[in-house]
Amino acid sequence: MTASLRSVAARAGVSVRTVSNVVNDFPHVAPATRAAVQAAIAELGYRPNLAARQLRRGRTGAIGLVVPEVHSPYFSQLASVIVRLAETRGLTVLIDQTEGDPERERRLLGGSTFGVDGMIVSPWSLDVAELARTDTVPLVLLGERSGRSALDHVGFDNVAAARDATAHLVAVGRQRIAAVGTQPHLTNDTGRQRLEGYHQALRAAGRTPDPRLEVAVRALHRADGVVAMESLLDRPVVPDAVFCFTDELALGAIRALADRGLRVPEDVAIVGFDDIEDGRFSVPTLTTIAPDKEQIATGCLDTLAARMLDPDGAGQEVVTTYELVVRQSSGEHRNSAPDQGGRAPGTTPKIH
């Protein structure tokens, strides 16, 4: 039989109202009484009706998470962390994807599709000006953007991370370092910021970026990495290292090199970005930039909670950390660590 407020009250020897006050964490309950009620709750296995409680507070207890691609390993892993941490806060997460379609982003940003208390959104197509006009529900932006706005935003320094990835390839002695992953057809700043970090690292090493070693892609998947790597291998200037803007692109590049009879890292070193699980089991294992997904998820949930309490407060900019994880695909780390200028805290290279 399911325990009720009444059965808990009877076991603890208090009124139903007192049990309700403890369950709802009201402050004006004597410590001894609170302890007795909590002991009765644990003994009987009572579970509060969260839906009823949220309705009384004018909340649904649900938040929306909108990402470009659910099947992307990075977004699926991040979504898993957000769902797990949200559950500890009594929240349910409803997830949808936009595939970078601007009309779908506009519709989902309206919040009416979900009926949620707030939203965490990673936009690919809408710019900051249009996002700032979205005021139907509390909103936190996830990922890259340029400039500041009144909107809350959680992300890490993409320029610094890309600079560290490229500087690592410089440090291990690579001379012709290519970059794969720009997406000029999208308005999001991921590709532009990572390309800027790549350029900064090359210039810091006294090198001039070579457009012949930069490859744009339609999407950020393994197949796109294969096509980009094949394109590089057919060019007059063949790279001896490639910085890929996602791990999926990097894994595709490794496959293309194997198909051409080239070895990683002996012939071409590879560095990816995202630290997806596949890269830890690939042959060779993948050197990558590892964003702190737990920190990102916590930042999103904390910022959204604050926004729901204070809808008119100033926008927050939460900067999370990352680290360079050195594995087999980039070869031995022979020289000094990458330049740490502008790096977020906690980004000392980790060698696996």
MIMIPA-773587 format. One record per residue: residue number from 1; residue in three letters; x, y, z of N, C-alpha, C, O in turn. Coordinates in steps of 0.2 Angstrom, whole numbers. Atoms other than C-alpha are relative to their C-alpha. Layout:
NUM	ala	X	Y	Z	X	Y	Z	X	Y	Z	X	Y	Z
...
END
This chain:
1	met	4	-6	0	0	0	0	4	6	0	9	7	4
2	thr	-4	-6	1	7	17	-5	-1	5	6	-7	6	9
3	ala	0	-4	-6	11	28	10	-3	7	-2	-2	9	-8
4	ser	3	-7	1	1	45	12	2	5	5	6	3	10
5	leu	-1	-5	-5	3	61	21	-3	-2	7	0	-1	12
6	arg	4	2	-7	-10	54	34	4	-5	3	4	-5	9
7	ser	-4	6	-3	0	38	37	7	2	3	9	0	8
8	val	-6	-3	-3	16	48	39	-1	4	6	2	3	11
9	ala	2	-4	-6	7	60	51	-1	-5	6	1	-3	12
10	ala	1	5	-5	1	45	61	6	-3	3	7	-4	9
11	arg	-6	3	-2	18	37	62	4	5	4	7	3	9
12	ala	-4	-5	-3	26	53	67	-3	3	6	0	7	10
13	gly	3	-3	-6	13	58	80	-1	8	-1	-1	11	4
14	val	1	-7	2	10	75	71	-6	1	-4	-9	-4	-6
15	ser	5	-1	4	-3	83	61	2	0	-8	8	0	-9
16	val	-1	1	7	-5	81	42	3	7	-3	8	7	-7
17	arg	-3	-6	2	-1	100	40	7	0	2	11	3	-2
18	thr	-7	0	-2	15	98	49	4	-4	-5	10	-2	-7
19	val	-3	4	5	20	84	38	1	3	-7	6	3	-10
20	ser	0	-4	6	16	95	23	5	5	0	9	7	-5
21	asn	-5	-6	-1	27	109	30	7	-3	-1	11	0	-4
22	val	-6	3	1	41	97	31	2	-2	-7	7	-1	-9
23	val	-1	2	7	39	90	14	2	6	-5	6	5	-9
24	asn	-1	-6	4	38	107	7	6	5	2	7	10	0
25	asp	-6	-4	-3	54	113	17	-2	6	3	2	11	2
26	phe	1	-6	-3	45	126	26	4	1	6	6	-4	10
27	pro	-5	-1	-5	57	134	39	-3	0	7	1	-2	12
28	his	2	-1	-7	46	136	54	-3	-7	3	-9	-8	4
29	val	2	6	-3	46	118	60	6	-2	5	12	-1	3
30	ala	-5	1	-5	55	113	76	4	-6	-2	2	-11	-5
31	pro	-5	5	2	71	102	73	-2	-7	2	-2	-11	-2
32	ala	1	6	-2	65	88	83	-6	-3	-4	-7	-9	-5
33	thr	6	2	4	48	87	74	2	-1	-7	-1	-6	-10
34	arg	-2	1	7	56	89	57	4	-7	0	3	-11	-5
35	ala	-4	6	0	68	74	62	-5	-6	0	-4	-11	-3
36	ala	5	6	0	53	63	67	-4	-1	-6	-5	-7	-8
37	val	4	1	7	43	67	51	5	-3	-5	2	-8	-9
38	gln	-4	3	5	58	63	40	2	-7	2	3	-11	-3
39	ala	-1	7	-2	61	47	50	-6	-4	-3	-5	-10	-5
40	ala	6	3	2	43	42	47	0	-1	-8	-3	-6	-11
41	ile	0	0	7	45	47	28	4	-6	-2	2	-10	-7
42	ala	-5	5	3	60	36	26	-3	-7	2	-2	-12	-2
43	glu	2	7	-2	52	21	36	-6	-2	-4	-6	-8	-6
44	leu	6	2	4	36	21	26	1	1	-8	-3	-2	-12
45	gly	-1	0	7	44	25	9	-5	5	-3	-6	4	-9
46	tyr	4	-5	3	33	40	6	3	4	-5	9	7	-4
47	arg	-2	-4	5	35	49	-10	-5	6	-2	-10	5	-3
48	pro	5	-6	1	28	67	-12	-3	0	-7	1	-2	-12
49	asn	3	-1	7	17	71	-27	3	6	-3	0	12	-2
50	leu	-4	-6	2	29	82	-36	-5	4	-5	-4	10	-5
51	ala	4	-3	5	16	86	-50	-5	5	4	-6	11	2
52	ala	5	-5	-4	3	93	-37	4	5	3	1	11	3
53	arg	-4	-5	-3	17	102	-28	2	6	-5	1	12	-3
54	gln	-2	-5	5	23	111	-44	-6	4	-2	-6	10	-3
55	leu	6	-3	2	5	115	-49	-2	6	5	-4	11	3
56	arg	2	-5	-6	2	124	-32	5	6	-1	3	11	1
57	arg	-5	-6	0	18	134	-35	-1	3	-7	3	8	-8
58	gly	0	-3	7	13	138	-53	5	-2	-5	7	1	-10
59	arg	-5	3	5	26	127	-61	-2	-6	-2	-6	-10	1
60	thr	1	6	3	26	112	-71	5	-5	2	4	-11	2
61	gly	-5	4	-2	42	105	-64	4	-3	-6	8	-8	-5
62	ala	-4	3	6	49	102	-82	3	6	-3	1	12	-3
63	ile	-4	-5	4	62	111	-92	1	-3	-7	1	-9	-8
64	gly	-2	2	7	66	110	-111	7	1	-1	11	5	1
65	leu	-7	0	2	83	106	-118	-1	-1	-8	-3	-6	-10
66	val	1	0	8	84	110	-137	8	0	-2	11	5	-1
67	val	-7	1	3	100	104	-146	-1	0	-7	-6	-2	-10
68	pro	1	1	7	104	104	-164	-1	-7	-2	-5	-9	-7
69	glu	1	7	2	106	85	-165	1	-5	6	5	-5	10
70	val	0	5	-5	101	72	-153	5	-6	-1	8	-8	4
71	his	-4	5	2	111	59	-162	8	2	1	12	-3	1
72	ser	-6	-2	-1	127	69	-160	3	-3	7	0	-1	12
73	pro	-2	3	-6	138	60	-147	2	5	5	0	4	11
74	tyr	-1	-6	-5	143	77	-139	-6	2	4	-7	2	10
75	phe	7	-3	-3	125	83	-137	-3	-6	4	-7	-4	9
76	ser	3	5	-3	119	66	-132	3	-1	7	-1	-3	12
77	gln	-3	1	-6	132	64	-118	-2	6	5	-3	5	11
78	leu	2	-6	-4	129	82	-112	-7	0	2	-9	1	8
79	ala	7	1	-2	110	79	-112	-1	-5	6	-5	-4	10
80	ser	0	6	-6	113	63	-101	2	3	6	-1	2	11
81	val	-2	-4	-7	122	74	-88	-5	5	2	-7	5	8
82	ile	5	-4	-2	109	87	-88	-6	-3	3	-9	-1	8
83	val	6	3	-3	95	75	-86	1	-3	7	-3	-3	11
84	arg	-2	3	-6	104	66	-72	0	5	6	-2	4	11
85	leu	-1	-5	-6	108	82	-62	-7	4	1	-8	6	6
86	ala	7	-3	-1	90	89	-66	-4	-4	5	-8	-1	9
87	glu	4	5	-4	83	74	-58	1	1	8	-4	0	12
88	thr	-2	-2	-8	92	78	-41	-4	6	2	-4	7	8
89	arg	3	-6	-1	83	94	-42	-8	0	0	-11	5	0
90	gly	7	1	0	66	87	-44	-3	2	-7	-9	4	-8
91	leu	2	-2	7	65	92	-63	0	-5	-5	4	-10	-5
92	thr	0	4	6	60	83	-78	3	4	-6	1	10	-7
93	val	-2	-3	5	69	87	-94	-3	-3	-7	-3	-9	-8
94	leu	3	2	6	60	87	-111	5	2	-6	7	8	-6
95	ile	-5	-2	5	72	86	-126	-3	0	-7	-7	-4	-9
96	asp	2	-1	7	70	91	-144	6	2	-4	11	5	-1
97	gln	-6	-2	4	82	94	-159	-3	5	-5	-8	5	-7
98	thr	2	-5	5	82	108	-172	3	-2	-7	1	0	-12
99	glu	-4	1	6	95	101	-185	2	6	-3	3	6	-9
100	gly	-2	-6	3	100	119	-187	-5	4	-4	-4	9	-7
101	asp	6	-4	4	83	124	-195	-2	6	3	-5	5	9
102	pro	2	-6	-4	79	142	-191	-7	0	2	-9	2	7
103	glu	7	0	-1	60	139	-192	-1	-4	6	-5	-3	11
104	arg	1	4	-6	61	125	-180	3	3	6	0	2	12
105	glu	-2	-4	-6	72	135	-168	-5	5	2	-6	5	8
106	arg	5	-5	-2	60	149	-168	-6	-3	3	-9	-1	9
107	arg	6	3	-3	45	137	-164	2	-3	6	-2	-2	11
108	leu	-2	3	-6	54	128	-151	2	5	6	0	4	12
109	leu	-2	-6	-4	61	144	-143	-6	3	3	-6	6	9
110	gly	6	-3	-3	43	149	-140	-2	-3	6	-6	0	10
111	gly	2	4	-6	41	136	-127	-7	-3	0	-8	-7	4
112	ser	7	3	0	23	132	-132	0	-7	-1	-4	-11	1
113	thr	0	7	2	28	115	-139	1	-4	7	-1	-10	7
114	phe	-2	3	-6	35	110	-122	-5	1	6	-7	-4	9
115	gly	4	-2	-6	24	119	-109	5	-1	6	3	-4	11
116	val	-6	1	-5	40	121	-98	1	6	4	-2	11	2
117	asp	-2	-6	-4	46	132	-84	6	4	-3	6	10	-1
118	gly	-6	-4	3	62	137	-94	3	-5	-5	1	-11	-5
119	met	-3	4	6	73	131	-108	8	1	0	10	7	1
120	ile	-7	0	2	91	127	-111	1	-1	-7	-1	-6	-10
121	val	0	0	7	95	130	-129	7	1	-3	11	5	-1
122	ser	-6	0	4	110	127	-141	-2	2	-7	-3	-2	-11
123	pro	3	-2	7	105	137	-157	6	0	-5	12	2	-3
124	trp	-5	0	5	114	135	-173	-2	6	-5	3	8	-9
125	ser	2	-5	6	104	147	-185	-2	7	2	-1	11	-2
126	leu	2	-6	-2	97	161	-175	5	4	3	9	2	7
127	asp	-5	-4	-2	108	176	-171	-2	3	7	-8	2	9
128	val	1	-3	-6	109	185	-154	-6	5	0	-10	5	5
129	ala	6	-5	0	97	199	-159	-6	-3	0	-11	-1	4
130	glu	7	3	0	83	187	-163	-1	-4	6	-7	-4	9
131	leu	1	4	-6	86	176	-148	-2	5	6	-6	3	10
132	ala	2	-5	-5	85	192	-137	-7	2	0	-10	4	5
133	arg	7	-1	0	68	194	-143	-5	-5	3	-11	-4	3
134	thr	4	5	-3	62	178	-136	-1	0	7	4	0	11
135	asp	1	-1	-7	54	181	-119	-6	-4	2	-9	-2	7
136	thr	6	4	-2	40	168	-118	2	-4	7	-3	-5	11
137	val	-2	4	-6	50	157	-105	7	2	2	11	5	-2
138	pro	-7	-1	-2	66	159	-95	5	-4	-4	3	-10	-6
139	leu	-4	3	5	80	155	-107	8	0	2	10	6	4
140	val	-8	0	-1	99	150	-105	2	-3	-7	1	-8	-9
141	leu	-4	2	6	110	149	-121	6	-5	2	9	-3	7
142	leu	-6	5	-1	122	134	-122	4	0	-6	2	0	-12
143	gly	-4	1	6	137	134	-133	4	7	-1	4	11	3
144	glu	-4	-6	2	146	148	-143	-4	5	-2	-9	5	-5
145	arg	3	-6	3	142	165	-147	5	6	1	10	5	4
146	ser	-4	-6	0	150	182	-150	-3	6	3	-9	7	1
147	gly	3	-6	-3	147	197	-140	-4	-1	6	-6	-7	7
148	arg	4	1	-5	137	200	-125	-7	2	-1	-8	6	-6
149	ser	7	-2	1	118	202	-123	-3	-1	7	0	-3	12
150	ala	3	1	-6	105	202	-110	-2	-7	2	-5	-8	7
151	leu	1	7	-1	103	183	-112	5	-3	5	11	-1	4
152	asp	-4	4	-3	110	171	-100	4	-5	-4	1	-7	-9
153	his	-4	5	5	124	160	-108	5	-4	4	8	-1	9
154	val	-5	5	-3	135	145	-102	4	-3	-6	1	-5	-11
155	gly	-4	3	5	150	140	-112	7	1	2	9	4	7
156	phe	-7	-1	-1	169	139	-113	3	4	-5	0	6	-10
157	asp	-3	-5	5	182	149	-122	3	-5	-6	8	-8	-5
158	asn	-2	4	6	183	140	-139	6	3	-3	10	-2	-6
159	val	-6	-3	4	196	152	-146	7	-3	4	11	-6	1
160	ala	-6	2	-4	208	147	-131	1	-8	-1	7	-10	-1
161	ala	-1	8	1	204	128	-133	3	-2	-6	7	-6	-7
162	ala	-2	2	6	207	128	-151	8	2	-1	12	-1	-4
163	arg	-7	-2	-1	223	138	-148	5	-5	3	10	-7	1
164	asp	-4	5	-3	229	125	-136	1	-7	-4	6	-10	-4
165	ala	-1	6	4	225	110	-148	5	1	-5	9	-3	-6
166	thr	-5	-1	6	235	118	-162	7	1	3	12	-2	0
167	ala	-6	-1	-3	249	123	-151	3	-6	2	9	-7	2
168	his	-3	7	-2	251	105	-145	3	-3	-6	8	-6	-6
169	leu	-3	3	6	253	100	-163	7	3	-2	11	0	-5
170	val	-6	-3	1	266	113	-165	6	-2	4	11	-3	2
171	ala	-5	3	-5	275	107	-149	3	-6	-2	8	-8	0
172	val	-2	7	2	276	89	-156	4	0	-6	6	-5	-9
173	gly	-4	-1	6	285	96	-171	-3	0	-7	0	-1	-12
174	arg	3	0	7	272	96	-185	1	7	-3	0	12	0
175	gln	-2	-6	4	275	109	-199	-6	2	-4	-7	8	-4
176	arg	5	-2	4	260	108	-210	-7	-2	3	-10	-8	2
177	ile	5	1	-5	245	109	-198	-7	2	-4	-7	8	-5
178	ala	7	-1	4	227	108	-207	-5	1	6	-5	-1	11
179	ala	6	-1	-5	211	114	-199	-6	-3	-4	-7	-1	-10
180	val	6	3	3	194	104	-203	-6	2	4	-6	0	10
181	gly	6	-1	-4	177	110	-198	-3	7	0	-8	8	3
182	thr	4	-6	1	172	128	-203	-6	-1	-3	-7	-6	-8
183	gln	7	1	2	154	130	-207	-3	7	-2	-7	10	2
184	pro	2	-7	1	152	147	-216	-8	0	-2	-10	6	-2
185	his	8	0	1	133	142	-220	-4	1	6	-10	2	6
186	leu	4	0	-6	128	143	-202	2	7	4	8	10	3
187	thr	-1	-6	-3	127	159	-191	3	-1	7	6	3	10
188	asn	-4	1	-6	134	150	-175	7	1	-1	10	0	-6
189	asp	-7	-2	0	151	155	-170	5	-6	1	11	-5	2
190	thr	-4	5	-1	158	138	-167	6	-1	-4	12	0	-2
191	gly	-5	1	5	168	136	-183	5	6	0	11	5	0
192	arg	-4	-6	0	174	154	-183	5	1	6	10	3	5
193	gln	-4	-1	-6	180	154	-165	6	-5	0	11	-4	2
194	arg	-6	5	0	190	138	-167	5	1	-6	11	0	-5
195	leu	-4	-2	5	197	144	-183	5	6	2	11	6	1
196	glu	-4	-6	-3	203	160	-174	5	-3	4	11	-1	4
197	gly	-5	3	-4	211	149	-161	6	-3	-3	12	-3	-1
198	tyr	-5	3	4	220	139	-174	5	5	-3	11	4	-3
199	his	-4	-5	2	226	155	-182	5	3	5	11	4	4
200	gln	-4	-3	-5	232	162	-166	6	-4	2	12	-2	3
201	ala	-6	4	-2	243	147	-162	5	0	-5	11	0	-4
202	leu	-5	0	5	251	147	-179	4	6	0	10	6	-1
203	arg	-4	-6	0	255	165	-178	5	1	6	10	3	5
204	ala	-4	0	-6	262	163	-160	6	-4	-2	11	-3	1
205	ala	-6	4	2	274	150	-168	4	3	-6	8	0	-8
206	gly	-3	-3	5	279	162	-181	-2	-2	-7	2	-2	-12
207	arg	2	3	6	269	154	-195	-6	4	-3	-10	7	1
208	thr	5	-3	4	257	161	-208	-5	-5	-1	-4	-10	-5
209	pro	5	5	2	240	152	-209	-1	0	-8	0	5	-11
210	asp	1	1	7	238	144	-226	-7	-2	-2	-9	-8	0
211	pro	6	2	1	221	144	-233	-1	-7	-4	-6	-10	-3
212	arg	0	7	3	225	128	-243	0	-5	5	-2	-11	3
213	leu	0	5	-5	226	119	-227	-7	1	5	-7	-2	10
214	glu	7	-1	-4	208	124	-221	-5	-2	-4	-6	-1	-10
215	val	5	3	4	193	114	-226	-7	1	4	-7	0	10
216	ala	7	-1	-3	175	119	-223	-4	-7	-1	-3	-11	-6
217	val	4	6	0	162	105	-220	-8	2	0	-9	7	3
218	arg	7	-1	-1	143	104	-222	-3	-2	7	-7	2	9
219	ala	2	2	-7	141	95	-206	6	-3	4	11	-3	1
220	leu	-6	1	-5	152	89	-191	0	-8	1	2	-10	6
221	his	0	7	-1	150	70	-194	6	-4	-2	10	-1	-6
222	arg	-6	4	2	162	56	-197	1	0	-8	6	1	-11
223	ala	0	0	8	157	55	-216	3	7	-3	7	7	-8
224	asp	-2	-7	2	161	74	-217	8	0	1	12	3	-3
225	gly	-7	1	-2	178	70	-209	4	-4	-6	10	-2	-7
226	val	-3	4	5	182	57	-222	1	4	-7	6	4	-10
227	val	-1	-4	6	178	69	-237	5	5	1	9	7	-4
228	ala	-5	-5	-1	188	83	-229	7	-2	0	11	1	-3
229	met	-7	3	0	203	72	-226	2	-2	-7	8	-1	-9
230	glu	-1	2	7	202	65	-244	2	6	-4	6	6	-8
231	ser	-2	-6	3	202	83	-250	7	3	1	10	5	-3
232	leu	-7	-3	-1	217	88	-241	6	-4	-3	11	-2	-5
233	leu	-5	4	3	227	73	-247	1	0	-7	6	-1	-10
234	asp	-1	-1	7	223	77	-265	2	7	-2	3	9	-7
235	arg	-2	-7	1	229	95	-263	8	0	-1	12	-4	1
236	pro	-7	0	1	247	101	-268	4	0	7	9	-3	7
237	val	-3	0	-7	251	104	-249	-3	-5	4	-9	-4	6
238	val	3	6	-4	248	88	-239	2	1	7	8	2	8
239	pro	-2	-2	-7	247	91	-220	4	-6	3	3	-12	1
240	asp	-3	6	-5	257	81	-207	-4	0	6	-2	-3	11
241	ala	4	0	-6	244	86	-194	-6	3	-2	-7	7	-6
242	val	6	-3	2	226	90	-194	-4	1	7	-4	-3	11
243	phe	4	-2	-6	216	99	-180	-8	0	-3	-10	4	-7
244	cys	7	1	2	197	93	-182	-4	4	5	-3	3	11
245	phe	4	-4	-4	184	104	-175	-5	-4	4	-8	-1	9
246	thr	4	5	-4	174	89	-168	4	-7	0	8	-8	-5
247	asp	-2	7	0	179	71	-163	-2	-4	-6	1	-8	-8
248	glu	3	4	6	167	64	-176	4	2	-6	6	-3	-10
249	leu	-4	-2	6	177	74	-190	7	-4	1	9	-6	-4
250	ala	-6	3	-1	193	67	-182	0	-7	-2	4	-10	-5
251	leu	1	7	1	187	49	-182	-1	-1	-8	2	-6	-10
252	gly	1	1	8	182	51	-201	7	1	-3	8	-2	-8
253	ala	-7	-1	3	199	58	-205	5	-6	1	8	-7	-3
254	ile	-4	5	-2	208	44	-196	-2	-6	-5	2	-10	-8
255	arg	3	5	4	197	32	-207	3	1	-7	5	-3	-11
256	ala	-3	-2	7	202	41	-223	7	-1	-1	10	-3	-6
257	leu	-7	1	0	220	41	-219	2	-8	0	6	-10	-4
258	ala	-1	7	0	219	22	-216	-1	-3	-7	2	-7	-9
259	asp	2	3	7	211	19	-233	5	2	-5	6	-1	-10
260	arg	-5	-2	5	225	28	-241	7	-3	2	12	-1	-1
261	gly	-6	3	-2	238	18	-232	5	4	4	11	3	5
262	leu	-4	-5	-4	244	32	-221	-1	-2	8	-7	-4	10
263	arg	0	1	-7	248	30	-202	-1	6	4	1	11	3
264	val	1	-5	-5	242	40	-187	3	-2	6	1	-8	9
265	pro	-3	-7	2	252	48	-180	6	0	-4	8	6	-5
266	glu	-6	0	3	267	43	-189	1	4	-6	5	8	-7
267	asp	0	-4	6	262	51	-205	-4	6	1	-2	12	-2
268	val	5	-6	-1	248	63	-200	-2	-1	7	-5	-6	9
269	ala	3	-1	-7	244	68	-182	-7	3	0	-8	7	-4
270	ile	7	-3	-1	226	71	-177	-2	2	7	0	-1	12
271	val	3	-2	-6	218	81	-164	-7	2	-1	-9	5	-6
272	gly	7	-2	1	199	82	-161	-2	5	5	2	8	8
273	phe	3	-5	-5	187	92	-150	-6	-3	2	-11	-5	-2
274	asp	6	2	-3	173	86	-138	1	-6	5	-3	-6	10
275	asp	-2	5	-5	181	71	-129	-7	-5	0	-9	-6	6
276	ile	5	5	0	167	59	-135	3	-7	2	9	-8	1
277	glu	-3	7	-2	168	41	-129	3	-4	-5	8	-8	-4
278	asp	-3	4	6	172	34	-146	7	1	0	11	-4	-2
279	gly	-8	-2	1	189	43	-146	4	-4	5	10	-4	4
280	arg	-4	3	-5	194	34	-130	1	-8	-2	6	-11	1
281	phe	0	7	2	192	17	-139	2	-1	-7	3	-7	-10
282	ser	-2	1	7	197	21	-157	8	-2	0	11	-2	5
283	val	-7	2	1	214	15	-164	3	4	-6	1	4	-11
284	pro	-3	-1	-7	224	25	-161	-5	4	4	-10	7	1
285	thr	5	-4	-4	215	33	-146	1	8	-2	7	10	-4
286	leu	0	-6	3	211	51	-150	2	6	5	-1	6	10
287	thr	-1	-6	-4	219	67	-143	-5	5	-1	-8	6	-7
288	thr	5	-5	1	206	80	-140	-1	5	6	3	5	11
289	ile	2	-5	-5	199	95	-131	-6	-3	4	-11	-5	1
290	ala	5	3	-5	188	89	-116	-4	6	3	-1	8	9
291	pro	4	-5	-4	175	102	-111	-3	-4	6	-4	-10	6
292	asp	3	3	-6	169	99	-93	-7	0	0	-11	5	1
293	lys	7	0	1	152	93	-96	-4	0	6	-10	3	6
294	glu	3	0	-6	147	91	-78	0	8	2	-6	10	4
295	gln	0	-7	-1	152	109	-76	-5	4	-4	-8	9	-2
296	ile	5	-4	5	142	115	-91	-7	-2	2	-11	3	2
297	ala	6	2	-2	127	105	-85	-2	4	6	-8	7	7
298	thr	1	-3	-6	128	112	-68	-1	8	-1	-6	11	2
299	gly	1	-7	1	130	130	-74	-6	2	-4	-10	7	-2
300	cys	6	-1	4	115	128	-86	-6	0	5	-10	4	5
301	leu	5	1	-4	104	122	-72	0	6	6	-6	8	7
302	asp	0	-6	-5	110	135	-59	-3	6	-3	-6	10	0
303	thr	2	-6	3	108	149	-71	-7	0	-2	-11	6	-1
304	leu	7	0	2	91	144	-77	-4	0	7	-9	4	7
305	ala	4	-1	-6	85	142	-59	0	7	3	-5	10	5
306	ala	0	-8	-2	91	160	-55	-4	4	-4	-7	9	-2
307	arg	4	-4	4	82	166	-70	-7	-1	1	-11	4	0
308	met	7	1	-1	66	158	-66	-2	4	7	-8	6	7
309	leu	1	-3	-7	67	166	-48	0	8	-2	-4	12	2
310	asp	-1	-7	2	72	183	-56	0	2	-7	5	2	-10
311	pro	1	0	8	65	185	-74	3	7	-2	5	7	-8
312	asp	-2	-6	3	71	203	-75	7	2	2	10	8	1
313	gly	-7	-1	-2	89	201	-68	4	1	-6	3	-1	-12
314	ala	-5	0	5	104	205	-78	3	-7	-3	3	-11	1
315	gly	-3	6	3	111	192	-90	6	-2	3	11	2	4
316	gln	-6	3	-3	124	180	-83	4	-3	-6	1	-6	-10
317	glu	-4	4	5	139	174	-93	4	-5	4	9	-3	8
318	val	-4	5	-4	146	158	-85	5	-4	-5	3	-7	-10
319	val	-6	3	4	163	152	-92	2	-6	3	4	-6	9
320	thr	-2	6	-3	167	134	-89	7	-2	-3	9	1	-7
321	thr	-7	1	2	183	125	-91	1	-6	-5	-4	-9	-6
322	tyr	-1	5	5	191	112	-103	7	-2	2	11	1	6
323	glu	-7	2	0	207	102	-104	2	-3	-7	-2	-6	-10
324	leu	-3	3	6	218	96	-118	2	-7	3	7	-8	7
325	val	-2	6	-2	219	77	-116	4	-3	-6	2	-5	-11
326	val	-5	2	5	234	70	-125	0	-8	0	1	-11	5
327	arg	0	7	1	232	52	-132	5	-2	-6	9	2	-7
328	gln	-5	2	5	240	42	-146	0	3	-7	5	3	-10
329	ser	0	-3	7	234	51	-161	4	6	-2	5	7	-8
330	ser	-4	-6	1	245	66	-159	7	-2	1	12	3	0
331	gly	-7	2	-1	261	56	-155	3	3	6	-1	5	11
332	glu	-3	-2	-6	273	59	-141	0	8	1	2	11	-3
333	his	0	-7	-2	272	76	-132	7	1	2	9	1	8
334	arg	-7	0	-1	290	80	-134	3	7	3	7	7	7
335	asn	-3	-7	-2	292	99	-130	-5	3	5	-8	-1	9
336	ser	4	-3	-6	284	111	-118	-7	1	-2	-9	0	-7
337	ala	7	0	1	266	113	-115	-2	6	-4	2	11	-5
338	pro	3	-5	4	255	124	-126	0	7	4	-1	7	10
339	asp	0	-7	-3	255	143	-122	-7	0	4	-12	-2	1
340	gln	6	0	-4	243	146	-108	-4	6	0	-8	8	4
341	gly	3	-7	0	238	164	-112	-7	-1	-2	-9	-4	-7
342	gly	7	1	2	219	165	-111	-3	-6	2	-9	-7	1
343	arg	4	7	-2	216	147	-105	-4	1	6	-2	4	11
344	ala	4	0	-6	202	144	-93	4	-4	5	8	-8	3
345	pro	-3	4	-6	207	137	-76	-1	-7	-1	-6	-10	-4
346	gly	0	7	0	211	119	-75	1	-4	-7	-2	-9	-8
347	thr	-1	3	7	217	116	-93	7	-2	-2	9	-3	-7
348	thr	-6	3	1	234	109	-90	-1	-7	-4	-5	-11	-3
349	pro	1	6	4	236	95	-104	1	-6	4	5	-7	9
350	lys	0	6	-4	232	78	-97	3	-5	-5	0	-6	-11
351	ile	-3	5	4	243	64	-105	-2	-7	1	-1	-9	7
352	his	2	7	-1	235	47	-107	4	-5	-4	3	-11	-4
END
